[in-house]
Amino acid sequence: MTTLRAILEEYHSFELVHSFQYISFFNPIGKYIIDFLALKDNILEFMEKLIKARSNPLNT
């Protein structure tokens, strides 16, 4: 999970700088990048909770 978090955070910092430069050229792609950046933290939080729940099935 740490590796996935690091990859997504690196992607986030890179794309946050560069996606706005390309959004006028690749409008649909730019929109999906922005949507992904908005959901990134929620996705990571959900995945971490899912992994914890699977590693400890009695934890509800």
N, CA, C and O atoms as a GROMACS GRO file, in nm:
protein
  240
    1MET      N    1   0.082  -0.120   0.000
    1MET     CA    2   0.000   0.000   0.000
    1MET      C    3   0.086   0.126   0.000
    1MET      O    4   0.052   0.226  -0.062
    2THR      N    5   0.198   0.120   0.069
    2THR     CA    6   0.286   0.236   0.071
    2THR      C    7   0.336   0.268  -0.069
    2THR      O    8   0.347   0.384  -0.107
    3THR      N    9   0.367   0.164  -0.146
    3THR     CA   10   0.416   0.185  -0.282
    3THR      C   11   0.308   0.251  -0.368
    3THR      O   12   0.336   0.344  -0.442
    4LEU      N   13   0.184   0.203  -0.357
    4LEU     CA   14   0.074   0.262  -0.433
    4LEU      C   15   0.054   0.407  -0.394
    4LEU      O   16   0.035   0.493  -0.480
    5ARG      N   17   0.059   0.435  -0.266
    5ARG     CA   18   0.043   0.573  -0.219
    5ARG      C   19   0.154   0.662  -0.277
    5ARG      O   20   0.128   0.773  -0.323
    6ALA      N   21   0.277   0.613  -0.275
    6ALA     CA   22   0.389   0.692  -0.327
    6ALA      C   23   0.373   0.719  -0.476
    6ALA      O   24   0.398   0.830  -0.523
    7ILE      N   25   0.331   0.617  -0.549
    7ILE     CA   26   0.312   0.634  -0.694
    7ILE      C   27   0.202   0.736  -0.721
    7ILE      O   28   0.219   0.824  -0.805
    8LEU      N   29   0.091   0.724  -0.650
    8LEU     CA   30  -0.019   0.817  -0.676
    8LEU      C   31   0.015   0.959  -0.631
    8LEU      O   32  -0.025   1.055  -0.696
    9GLU      N   33   0.089   0.972  -0.521
    9GLU     CA   34   0.128   1.106  -0.478
    9GLU      C   35   0.226   1.170  -0.576
    9GLU      O   36   0.219   1.290  -0.602
   10GLU      N   37   0.318   1.089  -0.631
   10GLU     CA   38   0.410   1.141  -0.731
   10GLU      C   39   0.333   1.182  -0.856
   10GLU      O   40   0.358   1.287  -0.914
   11TYR      N   41   0.239   1.098  -0.899
   11TYR     CA   42   0.154   1.129  -1.015
   11TYR      C   43   0.076   1.257  -0.989
   11TYR      O   44   0.066   1.344  -1.076
   12HIS      N   45   0.021   1.269  -0.869
   12HIS     CA   46  -0.059   1.386  -0.833
   12HIS      C   47   0.025   1.513  -0.842
   12HIS      O   48  -0.019   1.611  -0.901
   13SER      N   49   0.145   1.512  -0.784
   13SER     CA   50   0.225   1.634  -0.784
   13SER      C   51   0.269   1.670  -0.926
   13SER      O   52   0.275   1.789  -0.961
   14PHE      N   53   0.300   1.569  -1.009
   14PHE     CA   54   0.339   1.596  -1.147
   14PHE      C   55   0.221   1.650  -1.227
   14PHE      O   56   0.232   1.752  -1.294
   15GLU      N   57   0.108   1.580  -1.220
   15GLU     CA   58  -0.006   1.618  -1.303
   15GLU      C   59  -0.069   1.748  -1.257
   15GLU      O   60  -0.127   1.820  -1.338
   16LEU      N   61  -0.060   1.779  -1.130
   16LEU     CA   62  -0.117   1.905  -1.082
   16LEU      C   63  -0.047   2.023  -1.149
   16LEU      O   64  -0.109   2.125  -1.180
   17VAL      N   65   0.083   2.008  -1.171
   17VAL     CA   66   0.159   2.114  -1.237
   17VAL      C   67   0.130   2.116  -1.386
   17VAL      O   68   0.112   2.223  -1.445
   18HIS      N   69   0.126   1.998  -1.449
   18HIS     CA   70   0.124   1.991  -1.595
   18HIS      C   71  -0.016   1.979  -1.656
   18HIS      O   72  -0.035   2.018  -1.771
   19SER      N   73  -0.113   1.927  -1.583
   19SER     CA   74  -0.243   1.903  -1.645
   19SER      C   75  -0.311   2.031  -1.690
   19SER      O   76  -0.382   2.032  -1.790
   20PHE      N   77  -0.290   2.141  -1.616
   20PHE     CA   78  -0.356   2.265  -1.654
   20PHE      C   79  -0.298   2.324  -1.781
   20PHE      O   80  -0.365   2.401  -1.850
   21GLN      N   81  -0.173   2.288  -1.813
   21GLN     CA   82  -0.114   2.335  -1.937
   21GLN      C   83  -0.178   2.268  -2.058
   21GLN      O   84  -0.186   2.327  -2.166
   22TYR      N   85  -0.224   2.143  -2.040
   22TYR     CA   86  -0.276   2.065  -2.151
   22TYR      C   87  -0.429   2.059  -2.155
   22TYR      O   88  -0.486   2.006  -2.250
   23ILE      N   89  -0.495   2.112  -2.054
   23ILE     CA   90  -0.639   2.092  -2.045
   23ILE      C   91  -0.711   2.157  -2.163
   23ILE      O   92  -0.815   2.107  -2.206
   24SER      N   93  -0.657   2.267  -2.216
   24SER     CA   94  -0.723   2.330  -2.331
   24SER      C   95  -0.702   2.248  -2.458
   24SER      O   96  -0.785   2.254  -2.550
   25PHE      N   97  -0.593   2.171  -2.466
   25PHE     CA   98  -0.567   2.091  -2.585
   25PHE      C   99  -0.637   1.955  -2.579
   25PHE      O  100  -0.687   1.905  -2.680
   26PHE      N  101  -0.639   1.896  -2.459
   26PHE     CA  102  -0.700   1.764  -2.442
   26PHE      C  103  -0.810   1.775  -2.338
   26PHE      O  104  -0.798   1.724  -2.227
   27ASN      N  105  -0.918   1.842  -2.375
   27ASN     CA  106  -1.021   1.874  -2.277
   27ASN      C  107  -1.079   1.750  -2.208
   27ASN      O  108  -1.086   1.750  -2.085
   28PRO      N  109  -1.121   1.645  -2.279
   28PRO     CA  110  -1.175   1.529  -2.208
   28PRO      C  111  -1.072   1.463  -2.117
   28PRO      O  112  -1.103   1.426  -2.003
   29ILE      N  113  -0.949   1.448  -2.167
   29ILE     CA  114  -0.844   1.386  -2.086
   29ILE      C  115  -0.817   1.473  -1.964
   29ILE      O  116  -0.803   1.421  -1.853
   30GLY      N  117  -0.808   1.602  -1.984
   30GLY     CA  118  -0.783   1.694  -1.872
   30GLY      C  119  -0.891   1.686  -1.767
   30GLY      O  120  -0.863   1.690  -1.648
   31LYS      N  121  -1.017   1.674  -1.812
   31LYS     CA  122  -1.127   1.663  -1.717
   31LYS      C  123  -1.113   1.537  -1.632
   31LYS      O  124  -1.134   1.542  -1.511
   32TYR      N  125  -1.078   1.425  -1.694
   32TYR     CA  126  -1.065   1.300  -1.618
   32TYR      C  127  -0.946   1.307  -1.523
   32TYR      O  128  -0.951   1.252  -1.414
   33ILE      N  129  -0.837   1.374  -1.564
   33ILE     CA  130  -0.723   1.391  -1.474
   33ILE      C  131  -0.765   1.470  -1.351
   33ILE      O  132  -0.731   1.434  -1.239
   34ILE      N  133  -0.838   1.579  -1.373
   34ILE     CA  134  -0.881   1.662  -1.260
   34ILE      C  135  -0.975   1.583  -1.170
   34ILE      O  136  -0.965   1.592  -1.048
   35ASP      N  137  -1.067   1.506  -1.228
   35ASP     CA  138  -1.157   1.424  -1.148
   35ASP      C  139  -1.079   1.322  -1.067
   35ASP      O  140  -1.110   1.299  -0.950
   36PHE      N  141  -0.977   1.261  -1.128
   36PHE     CA  142  -0.895   1.164  -1.057
   36PHE      C  143  -0.822   1.229  -0.941
   36PHE      O  144  -0.816   1.173  -0.832
   37LEU      N  145  -0.767   1.348  -0.963
   37LEU     CA  146  -0.696   1.417  -0.856
   37LEU      C  147  -0.790   1.450  -0.741
   37LEU      O  148  -0.750   1.443  -0.625
   38ALA      N  149  -0.913   1.486  -0.771
   38ALA     CA  150  -1.009   1.517  -0.666
   38ALA      C  151  -1.045   1.394  -0.584
   38ALA      O  152  -1.073   1.405  -0.465
   39LEU      N  153  -1.046   1.277  -0.647
   39LEU     CA  154  -1.087   1.154  -0.579
   39LEU      C  155  -0.970   1.074  -0.521
   39LEU      O  156  -0.992   0.977  -0.449
   40LYS      N  157  -0.846   1.114  -0.550
   40LYS     CA  158  -0.729   1.035  -0.512
   40LYS      C  159  -0.726   1.002  -0.364
   40LYS      O  160  -0.707   0.887  -0.326
   41ASP      N  161  -0.745   1.102  -0.279
   41ASP     CA  162  -0.735   1.078  -0.135
   41ASP      C  163  -0.847   0.987  -0.088
   41ASP      O  164  -0.826   0.902  -0.001
   42ASN      N  165  -0.968   1.003  -0.143
   42ASN     CA  166  -1.078   0.916  -0.105
   42ASN      C  167  -1.054   0.772  -0.149
   42ASN      O  168  -1.088   0.679  -0.076
   43ILE      N  169  -0.996   0.753  -0.266
   43ILE     CA  170  -0.965   0.618  -0.316
   43ILE      C  171  -0.861   0.552  -0.225
   43ILE      O  172  -0.876   0.436  -0.188
   44LEU      N  173  -0.755   0.626  -0.189
   44LEU     CA  174  -0.651   0.570  -0.103
   44LEU      C  175  -0.707   0.534   0.034
   44LEU      O  176  -0.675   0.428   0.088
   45GLU      N  177  -0.790   0.621   0.090
   45GLU     CA  178  -0.849   0.593   0.221
   45GLU      C  179  -0.936   0.468   0.215
   45GLU      O  180  -0.930   0.384   0.304
   46PHE      N  181  -1.018   0.457   0.112
   46PHE     CA  182  -1.104   0.340   0.097
   46PHE      C  183  -1.022   0.212   0.082
   46PHE      O  184  -1.053   0.110   0.144
   47MET      N  185  -0.916   0.217   0.000
   47MET     CA  186  -0.834   0.098  -0.021
   47MET      C  187  -0.762   0.057   0.107
   47MET      O  188  -0.749  -0.062   0.135
   48GLU      N  189  -0.714   0.154   0.184
   48GLU     CA  190  -0.648   0.122   0.310
   48GLU      C  191  -0.746   0.056   0.407
   48GLU      O  192  -0.710  -0.041   0.475
   49LYS      N  193  -0.868   0.107   0.415
   49LYS     CA  194  -0.969   0.046   0.502
   49LYS      C  195  -1.004  -0.095   0.454
   49LYS      O  196  -1.022  -0.186   0.536
   50LEU      N  197  -1.011  -0.114   0.324
   50LEU     CA  198  -1.042  -0.246   0.269
   50LEU      C  199  -0.932  -0.346   0.302
   50LEU      O  200  -0.960  -0.459   0.340
   51ILE      N  201  -0.808  -0.304   0.288
   51ILE     CA  202  -0.695  -0.393   0.319
   51ILE      C  203  -0.694  -0.426   0.468
   51ILE      O  204  -0.672  -0.541   0.505
   52LYS      N  205  -0.718  -0.328   0.553
   52LYS     CA  206  -0.722  -0.354   0.698
   52LYS      C  207  -0.834  -0.450   0.732
   52LYS      O  208  -0.816  -0.540   0.814
   53ALA      N  209  -0.950  -0.432   0.669
   53ALA     CA  210  -1.064  -0.520   0.697
   53ALA      C  211  -1.036  -0.663   0.651
   53ALA      O  212  -1.076  -0.759   0.717
   54ARG      N  213  -0.969  -0.677   0.539
   54ARG     CA  214  -0.938  -0.812   0.489
   54ARG      C  215  -0.830  -0.879   0.573
   54ARG      O  216  -0.831  -1.001   0.588
   55SER      N  217  -0.737  -0.802   0.628
   55SER     CA  218  -0.631  -0.861   0.709
   55SER      C  219  -0.682  -0.898   0.849
   55SER      O  220  -0.624  -0.983   0.915
   56ASN      N  221  -0.790  -0.834   0.893
   56ASN     CA  222  -0.848  -0.864   1.024
   56ASN      C  223  -1.000  -0.875   1.008
   56ASN      O  224  -1.070  -0.776   1.030
   57PRO      N  225  -1.051  -0.992   0.971
   57PRO     CA  226  -1.195  -1.005   0.940
   57PRO      C  227  -1.286  -0.979   1.060
   57PRO      O  228  -1.404  -0.951   1.041
   58LEU      N  229  -1.234  -0.988   1.183
   58LEU     CA  230  -1.318  -0.962   1.300
   58LEU      C  231  -1.330  -0.814   1.329
   58LEU      O  232  -1.415  -0.772   1.408
   59ASN      N  233  -1.247  -0.733   1.264
   59ASN     CA  234  -1.253  -0.588   1.284
   59ASN      C  235  -1.366  -0.532   1.199
   59ASN      O  236  -1.359  -0.534   1.076
   60THR      N  237  -1.470  -0.481   1.262
   60THR     CA  238  -1.584  -0.427   1.187
   60THR      C  239  -1.594  -0.279   1.204
   60THR      O  240  -1.684  -0.216   1.149
   0.00000   0.00000   0.00000
